[in-house]
Amino acid sequence: MSLRLDIGVVCDIGGADPQKGNEDTYFIYLPAHAIGVIDGMGGPGDGRLAADMVSTAFQGLMHIEEPDESILAAAVRDANSRVLRANKTARRKPGNRMGAVGTIAWIDVRTGTTLIAQVGDSRAYVHSDGSIEQKTVDQTPLAGMNEAQRMCHPHKHHIQYAFGLKEQLPADYYQISLTPGDTLLLCSDGLTDYVGSTTLIRILDMDVSAQKIAYELLKEALRCGTCDNVTAIVVKVLPDKSLAGAGQTLCPV
């Protein structure tokens, strides 16, 4: 039987400088159930432009309902090429190029098998039975450091790879399995740099809609003083009795 999903999303300027604007974007492509959180870099206008280029590159997944890692990897390469080509056309020198990081998940609602592609430090988590597990590893020099140490480190925002900076992009790929009762969270660092795992668990434990959870995550990031844009996609895998109709997906967009 197909999974029944409830999807919620927030994409907010957060505590960032209003002149810089919101450089984050996201996508939810149905019926493929391909979702992504993209965090642009490059300053006013450029960061959002790069993020939008990356998001557009994954539109080709929209009607492919059987996730395939080779197709996902091809979309990652296409996204990198689009932003890199724009940088070269504008004759931006290395060190002054726009770019983006992001995490993309492609869910097979028939089986729960989910492919994840990650570039940079946006994250994927799975919440289940009152606990949370980070399913991606940040592409930063601080990967593996505990969160308390990482947050105090002067290089906590340094990333190793991003879309659009170099010809070769060593993205990381993961495969996970989702089952009823799980919640998948994709988010930008504007959330996870300020909201710790204990609080994430408390919010994801709430017996409310995915959209309500997404709003609560944003509220908590703002309460904790985030200085960045905040984007989060919440995917609740509902128990069989929660929705009538096999494979039904609730989505706000």
C-alpha positions, 0 to 999 in steps of 0.5 A: 500500500502506498504511503500517505503523506502530509507535507508542510513548508516554511521559507522565511527571511528569518533574521537576515538583513532585509536588504539581503532578502531571502536567498533560500528557496524550496521545491515540492514536485508532485506526483514524483514526491521530489522535494528540496531545500536550497540555500543560495549564496552570493549577496543581494539578488545573486544568492536567490538567483542561484537557488532558483537555478538549482531548483529549476534543474530538478523540475525534470523529476516531477512526473517520474514516480520511481526514484532513480539515483542516476537520474537524481545525480544527473539533475545535480550535475545539471544544477551545478552546470546552470549556476557555473555557466551563469557565473562564467557568462558574468565573468565572476572570478572564483571567490566572487561567484554566486552559488547554493547549497541544498538537500533534495529528497525523492520519495517512493510512496509505494515502498518508502525508499527515499533517495537523498542528494546533499551539497553543503550544509543543509540537512535531512533528519528523520524523527521516529518514536520520540528520537531524531537522527541526522541522515546527512553529513555536512560538507564542511571541515567541521563534519563530525564535531559535536554541535556544541563545539561546532556552534562555537567554532569560528569556521562554522559557516565554511563549506567545502562544496556548493552548486556553481563554483567548480566544474566537478561537484562531489555531492553526497547520496544517501538512501533511507526508508520511511515508514508510517509514523516517521517524519522527514525534515529537510532544512537550511542552516538558518534553523539548525544553527539555532535550534538544537536536537532536543527542541527539534524532537519536542516540536516534531513530536507534536500531534498536529499537521505538518504545516503547523509543525513547519510554522512552529520550527520557524517560530522557534528559530526566530525566538532563538535569534536566528540571523539567517533565512529559515526554510524547512520542509516537513513530511509526516508519514501518516498511519494508515487510518489517518487518511482515506485513499491509498497514496493520498498526499496533503500538501499546502502548495 
